[in-house]
Amino acid sequence: MDYKRNTIDVYNKDAEKLAIKFEKLLELHRRFEFPKFIELLNGKKVLDLGCGAGEHSLFFKEKGLEITAIDLSERMIELCKDKGINAQVMDIENLEYADQSFDGIWAVTSLLHIPKEGLSKVISKLNAILKSEGILYVCVKEGEGAEIVDDGRFFQYWQMHDLIKQFNGFEVLFTEKEHVGTRTFLEIFFRKL
């Protein structure tokens, strides 16, 4: 099973449709995590990990942050660049940044595409590329196990306590559960120790 290739193909094929869907979910007036992330940062350099079409990156850029956005979907990166965002195609499982490159990492519904057994390696790299006391915001879907959904995308689901246990080298600052339709999203703010 090439879960990664299938997932990339869906995001490439449906980029515009998914971009519209994600933009409608932005609703900044009810989203506490955006201002909270900015408030917690000790600098301006932020990595948007799995940026999609770049709506979140654009918001942060307009707030004066220095955004670097990555995604595995070539089409999503094109949509980001159309918005004037510094974006490039890169695999979350093979990040190519020097240690202590970022003050913050924004990982909204991106780590859920990583199988459970591969997450610890990714977290170790996230820890390395964050500056001392850097902020990491993570949002994934609550649930059990993993699946390939009807459109071909891979999703790994988590319970809050199991997810938190994965983040060695980080302290938990704040957790929240957000209900959107029939889904529950787990939201965690971490600080690098």
C-alpha positions, -999 to 999 in steps of 0.1 A, spaced: 0 0 0 15 33 -10 -6 54 14 15 84 8 13 85 -30 -25 79 -29 -29 108 -4 -7 132 -25 -27 122 -56 -60 131 -39 -47 165 -28 -33 172 -62 -64 162 -80 -89 179 -57 -67 209 -46 -91 236 -56 -122 219 -41 -103 211 -9 -89 247 -7 -125 261 -8 -136 236 19 -107 245 42 -111 282 36 -148 279 48 -135 262 80 -112 291 87 -138 312 106 -112 332 125 -137 349 148 -143 315 165 -108 301 163 -88 306 195 -57 288 183 -45 314 159 -41 343 184 -29 319 211 -1 306 188 10 342 180 8 351 217 30 321 227 57 327 201 91 342 211 100 351 175 86 354 140 100 324 121 72 298 116 69 266 97 35 257 84 37 219 82 13 205 56 1 239 46 -26 229 20 -36 259 -1 -20 283 24 -49 300 41 -33 297 75 1 307 62 -15 338 46 -32 348 79 1 345 98 20 364 71 -5 392 73 1 393 110 38 399 104 53 365 109 80 350 86 62 320 71 78 290 55 51 266 42 55 230 31 32 204 17 37 172 -3 10 182 -29 26 200 -58 -8 216 -67 -13 229 -31 21 245 -32 12 262 -65 -19 277 -48 3 289 -19 27 306 -42 -2 323 -60 -9 339 -26 27 352 -23 37 326 3 72 312 6 62 276 0 79 244 -13 71 207 -18 86 188 11 79 155 29 71 159 66 90 126 71 121 140 55 124 177 66 154 195 52 160 223 77 189 230 100 185 226 138 169 256 155 155 271 124 120 281 136 104 298 166 71 279 160 57 251 140 20 250 130 8 214 122 -29 214 115 -43 181 102 -9 172 87 6 148 112 -26 127 109 -13 115 75 17 99 93 13 63 104 17 58 142 49 39 139 66 68 119 55 96 141 84 95 167 110 101 140 90 131 128 86 145 163 123 141 169 131 162 138 104 188 148 121 192 182 155 196 165 144 223 140 126 243 168 146 269 187 148 266 224 114 270 240 98 270 205 61 265 202 45 235 183 8 235 177 -7 201 166 -43 194 155 -53 158 145 -85 138 144 -97 119 175 -104 82 170 -89 47 170 -66 30 145 -60 41 110 -78 39 77 -77 48 40 -109 68 34 -131 65 3 -111 91 -17 -78 73 -10 -63 94 17 -46 78 47 -56 90 82 -41 80 116 -65 87 145 -55 94 181 -67 96 216 -53 126 235 -33 107 261 -17 84 235 -8 114 213 8 134 241 30 104 251 46 106 216 60 141 221 93 135 240 112 167 245 81 188 247 59 201 275 22 204 271 10 240 275 -27 236 266 -51 211 252 -85 214 236 -111 192 218 -129 209 190 -161 194 175 -167 200 138 -197 182 124 -193 145 133 -156 147 139 -136 157 170 -102 173 166 -75 171 193 -56 204 197 -24 206 216 1 235 222 36 222 231 68 240 241 102 226 234 120 217 266 
